[in-house]
Amino acid sequence: MFRRVDRVVLRVPVLKTAVKFYRDALGMELVREELRVASLRMPDGGAEVVLHCDPDLPAEAVYYLVDDVRALYARRDQVGLLFTSPPVAGSRGYRAAIRDPGGHVLFIVDHALDAAPPPTQVPVAEAVSPGALFPGITVEVKVDRELLVTTYVGLGRTADDLPYTPDLERLYGTVCAPHKHEKPTREDVWRTLLTVRKAGKLPRIGEARSRPPEVSEEERQWWVEHLGEAIGRRDRLPYSAEFERLVDDFNRGRRRALSPHLAWRLVATLAK
């Protein structure tokens, strides 16, 4: 099933210093370097090391290459795999996380999109059938709302500032703990949080900790054009495969890269 290690993700204190060490001292090839992230390839052309200094990205992660993430997800019961969330699309293929019997989380990825033709750049609202992008807020696995609210208050961070942060991961881990078998996804937890807020049962806890990123007018217009009518339903964006694909598309080829959290903070301001 596993073909090889695809990439190792490491958070570093100073990106330039780390890049110099991995490139000059360890002999790795620098593939890409942006404001907060750099990719270096092993001398044999195989696995990559991804260095970053983004506090909203994992400190450490190892991704294992497989043939087809979606096929494994479809056969998860037959092969005995426990997925922590459904596959999501990235720039090269699909990725997901599975849990081994000891509770360790293993990240898997494929390169299914490498051979596919590049997608036509049209607004997201036109790229899928009507209603398919952001259906009504539904939750696949029931989330304990009382535990959710209690944990949320303890974090002391506003809901709009939570997506793609370590605090959301703490919230997610707490509400998943009571589930012995199938666990809710991050999208389930986020949507439940929205439902509770819409019902007026989510306490107000102050201002957001992070600020939307400063972007050019051209970059703002990119998001406006690619989101289309979805801007009006922006609360349903976090943890959707469509949003993560947009983040990858926006970052591809640019000298700077927005983390999913900062991309969300930007998008959240576009409709205001």
C-alpha positions as CSV (number, residue, x, y, z in Angstrom):
1,M,0.0,0.0,0.0
2,F,2.7,2.5,1.0
3,R,5.0,3.2,-1.9
4,R,7.5,5.5,-0.1
5,V,7.8,8.6,2.0
6,D,6.5,11.5,-0.1
7,R,7.5,14.5,2.1
8,V,8.4,15.4,5.6
9,V,7.1,18.7,7.0
10,L,9.1,20.6,9.6
11,R,8.5,23.9,11.3
12,V,11.7,26.0,11.7
13,P,12.4,29.2,13.6
14,V,14.2,31.0,10.7
15,L,13.3,29.8,7.2
16,K,16.4,31.2,5.4
17,T,18.8,29.6,7.9
18,A,17.1,26.3,7.6
19,V,17.1,26.4,3.8
20,K,20.8,27.1,3.7
21,F,21.5,24.2,6.0
22,Y,19.4,21.6,4.2
23,R,20.6,22.8,0.8
24,D,24.3,23.5,1.4
25,A,25.1,21.2,4.3
26,L,22.8,18.2,3.5
27,G,23.0,18.5,-0.3
28,M,19.3,18.8,-1.0
29,E,17.9,20.5,-4.1
30,L,15.8,23.7,-3.5
31,V,12.6,23.2,-5.5
32,R,10.6,26.2,-4.3
33,E,11.0,29.0,-1.7
34,E,8.3,31.4,-0.7
35,L,7.7,33.8,2.2
36,R,7.0,31.2,4.8
37,V,7.6,27.8,3.1
38,A,10.3,26.1,1.1
39,S,10.5,22.7,-0.5
40,L,13.7,20.7,-1.0
41,R,14.1,17.4,-2.8
42,M,16.3,14.5,-1.8
43,P,19.3,13.9,-4.1
44,D,17.7,10.8,-5.6
45,G,14.7,12.9,-6.8
46,G,12.3,11.2,-4.4
47,A,11.0,12.5,-1.1
48,E,10.9,16.2,-0.3
49,V,11.4,18.1,3.0
50,V,9.0,21.0,3.4
51,L,10.3,23.7,5.8
52,H,8.0,26.4,7.1
53,C,7.7,29.1,9.7
54,D,3.9,29.3,9.8
55,P,2.4,28.9,13.3
56,D,-0.9,27.7,11.8
57,L,0.7,24.7,10.0
58,P,1.7,21.4,11.7
59,A,5.0,21.5,13.5
60,E,5.9,18.1,12.1
61,A,4.2,15.7,9.7
62,V,5.2,12.8,7.4
63,Y,3.2,12.1,4.3
64,Y,3.3,8.6,2.7
65,L,2.7,8.2,-1.0
66,V,0.0,5.7,-2.0
67,D,-1.5,4.9,-5.4
68,D,-5.0,6.3,-4.8
69,V,-6.3,7.9,-1.6
70,R,-9.9,8.0,-2.7
71,A,-9.9,4.3,-3.7
72,L,-8.5,3.4,-0.2
73,Y,-11.2,5.5,1.4
74,A,-13.9,3.7,-0.6
75,R,-12.5,0.3,0.6
76,R,-11.6,1.4,4.1
77,D,-13.8,-1.2,5.8
78,Q,-12.5,-4.0,3.6
79,V,-8.8,-3.2,4.2
80,G,-9.3,-2.2,7.9
81,L,-8.3,1.5,7.7
82,L,-9.7,4.1,10.1
83,F,-9.8,7.5,8.3
84,T,-9.9,10.5,10.5
85,S,-11.5,12.6,7.7
86,P,-12.4,12.1,4.0
87,P,-9.9,12.8,1.3
88,V,-9.3,16.4,0.2
89,A,-7.7,17.7,-3.0
90,G,-4.4,19.4,-3.1
91,S,-2.2,20.8,-5.9
92,R,-0.9,17.4,-7.0
93,G,-3.5,14.9,-5.8
94,Y,-5.6,13.8,-2.8
95,R,-4.6,13.6,0.8
96,A,-6.1,12.2,4.0
97,A,-5.2,11.0,7.4
98,I,-5.6,7.5,8.9
99,R,-5.1,6.2,12.4
100,D,-3.2,3.1,13.3
101,P,-4.2,0.7,16.2
102,G,-1.9,2.6,18.6
103,G,-3.6,5.9,17.9
104,H,-0.9,7.3,15.7
105,V,-2.1,9.5,12.9
106,L,-0.5,8.7,9.5
107,F,-0.9,11.1,6.5
108,I,-1.3,9.6,3.1
109,V,-1.2,11.4,-0.3
110,D,-1.3,10.5,-4.0
111,H,-0.3,12.2,-7.2
112,A,-3.6,11.6,-9.0
113,L,-3.8,15.1,-10.4
114,D,-0.2,15.2,-11.9
115,A,-1.4,13.5,-15.1
116,A,-4.7,15.3,-15.3
117,P,-5.2,18.4,-17.5
118,P,-5.2,21.7,-15.7
119,P,-8.7,22.7,-14.6
120,T,-10.4,25.6,-16.5
121,Q,-10.2,28.7,-14.4
122,V,-13.8,29.5,-13.9
123,P,-15.6,30.8,-10.8
124,V,-16.1,28.0,-8.3
125,A,-19.9,28.6,-8.3
126,E,-19.9,27.6,-12.0
127,A,-17.5,24.7,-11.8
128,V,-20.0,22.3,-10.1
129,S,-23.6,21.6,-10.3
130,P,-25.9,24.1,-8.5
131,G,-26.1,23.4,-4.8
132,A,-23.2,20.9,-4.8
133,L,-20.5,23.2,-3.6
134,F,-22.1,24.3,-0.3
135,P,-25.1,22.1,0.5
136,G,-27.1,22.7,3.7
137,I,-25.2,22.4,6.9
138,T,-25.3,18.7,7.7
139,V,-23.1,16.7,10.1
140,E,-22.2,13.1,9.3
141,V,-21.3,12.2,12.9
142,K,-23.1,13.8,15.8
143,V,-21.1,16.2,17.9
144,D,-21.7,16.7,21.6
145,R,-22.8,20.3,21.5
146,E,-22.5,20.9,25.3
147,L,-18.9,19.7,25.2
148,L,-18.2,21.7,22.0
149,V,-19.4,25.0,23.6
150,T,-17.6,24.4,26.9
151,T,-14.3,23.7,25.1
152,Y,-14.9,26.6,22.8
153,V,-15.3,29.0,25.7
154,G,-12.1,27.6,27.3
155,L,-10.1,28.4,24.2
156,G,-11.0,32.1,24.4
157,R,-10.9,32.5,20.6
158,T,-13.7,33.7,18.4
159,A,-15.3,31.3,16.0
160,D,-14.3,33.2,12.9
161,D,-10.7,33.1,14.0
162,L,-10.6,29.4,14.7
163,P,-10.4,27.6,11.3
164,Y,-7.0,26.0,10.5
165,T,-5.4,26.9,13.8
166,P,-3.9,24.8,16.6
167,D,-6.8,26.0,18.8
168,L,-9.3,24.4,16.3
169,E,-7.2,21.2,16.6
170,R,-7.5,21.3,20.4
171,L,-11.3,21.7,20.0
172,Y,-11.5,18.9,17.5
173,G,-9.4,16.5,19.7
174,T,-11.6,17.2,22.7
175,V,-15.0,16.6,21.0
176,C,-13.6,13.5,19.2
177,A,-12.4,11.9,22.5
178,P,-15.8,10.4,23.5
179,H,-16.1,8.7,20.0
180,K,-14.7,5.2,20.2
181,H,-15.3,4.2,16.5
182,E,-16.3,6.6,13.8
183,K,-15.3,10.2,14.7
184,P,-16.7,13.5,13.4
185,T,-14.6,15.3,10.8
186,R,-13.2,18.8,11.2
187,E,-16.0,19.9,8.8
188,D,-18.6,18.3,11.1
189,V,-17.2,20.1,14.1
190,W,-17.0,23.5,12.3
191,R,-20.6,23.1,10.9
192,T,-21.9,22.2,14.3
193,L,-20.2,25.3,15.7
194,L,-22.0,27.4,13.0
195,T,-25.3,25.8,13.9
196,V,-24.9,26.5,17.6
197,R,-23.9,30.1,16.8
198,K,-26.9,30.6,14.4
199,A,-29.2,29.4,17.2
200,G,-27.7,32.1,19.5
201,K,-26.2,29.6,21.9
202,L,-22.5,30.4,21.3
203,P,-21.2,32.9,23.9
204,R,-19.3,36.0,22.6
205,I,-15.7,36.0,23.8
206,G,-14.1,39.1,22.3
207,E,-12.2,40.1,19.3
208,A,-10.2,37.9,16.9
209,R,-6.5,37.3,17.7
210,S,-5.3,37.3,14.1
211,R,-5.8,40.0,11.4
212,P,-6.6,39.5,7.8
213,P,-3.4,39.5,5.6
214,E,-2.5,42.5,3.6
215,V,-2.9,41.7,-0.1
216,S,-2.9,43.6,-3.4
217,E,-6.0,44.6,-5.2
218,E,-5.2,42.0,-7.9
219,E,-5.1,39.3,-5.2
220,R,-8.4,40.4,-3.7
221,Q,-10.0,40.3,-7.1
222,W,-8.7,36.8,-7.7
223,W,-10.6,35.5,-4.7
224,V,-13.7,37.5,-5.6
225,E,-13.7,36.1,-9.1
226,H,-13.0,32.5,-8.2
227,L,-15.4,32.4,-5.3
228,G,-18.3,33.9,-7.2
229,E,-21.6,33.6,-5.3
230,A,-19.9,31.4,-2.7
231,I,-18.8,34.6,-1.0
232,G,-22.3,35.0,0.4
233,R,-22.0,31.6,1.9
234,R,-18.5,32.0,3.2
235,D,-19.1,30.4,6.6
236,R,-19.4,27.1,4.9
237,L,-16.0,27.3,3.2
238,P,-13.6,26.1,6.0
239,Y,-12.6,22.4,5.7
240,S,-14.3,21.9,2.4
241,A,-12.2,20.3,-0.4
242,E,-13.2,23.2,-2.7
243,F,-11.7,25.8,-0.4
244,E,-8.4,23.9,0.1
245,R,-8.1,23.5,-3.6
246,L,-8.6,27.3,-4.0
247,V,-5.8,28.0,-1.5
248,D,-3.5,25.7,-3.4
249,D,-4.5,27.3,-6.7
250,F,-3.9,30.8,-5.3
251,N,-0.5,29.9,-3.9
252,R,0.8,28.0,-6.9
253,G,3.4,30.1,-8.7
254,R,3.3,33.1,-6.4
255,R,6.2,34.5,-4.4
256,R,4.2,34.5,-1.3
257,A,1.9,31.8,0.1
258,L,-1.2,32.2,2.3
259,S,-1.8,29.5,4.9
260,P,-5.4,28.2,4.9
261,H,-6.1,30.2,8.1
262,L,-5.0,33.5,6.6
263,A,-6.8,32.7,3.3
264,W,-9.9,32.1,5.3
265,R,-9.4,35.4,7.3
266,L,-9.1,37.2,3.9
267,V,-12.2,35.5,2.5
268,A,-14.2,36.3,5.6
269,T,-13.7,40.0,5.0
270,L,-14.6,40.0,1.3
271,A,-18.4,40.1,1.8
272,K,-18.3,42.7,4.5
